[in-house]
Amino acid sequence: MKNFQRITFDPNLMGGKPCIRSLRVTVGTVVGLVASGYSVQQILDLYPYLEADDITEALRFAAWRAEEIELPLHAA
């Protein structure tokens, strides 16, 4: 996995979904807001504990995941 400083995974938080800095805000939530037309400032107003770099990294992570190739494992 690429080096993402602000994206965390915890099976006990938000069902293990990728989150922003162990907060209860998933990457999917942030990406969904951007896709819905929200500006960075509007997102920061909705989630004042986020930073602009959190939004940028969420978008970078989503782009990386969209390009990742998952190969099936074959049992020996």
ABEGO torsion letter per residue (X at the ends): XBBBAABBBBAABGGGBBBBGGBABBAAAAAAAAAAGBBAAAAAAABAABBAAAAAAAAAAAAAAAABBBBBBBBX
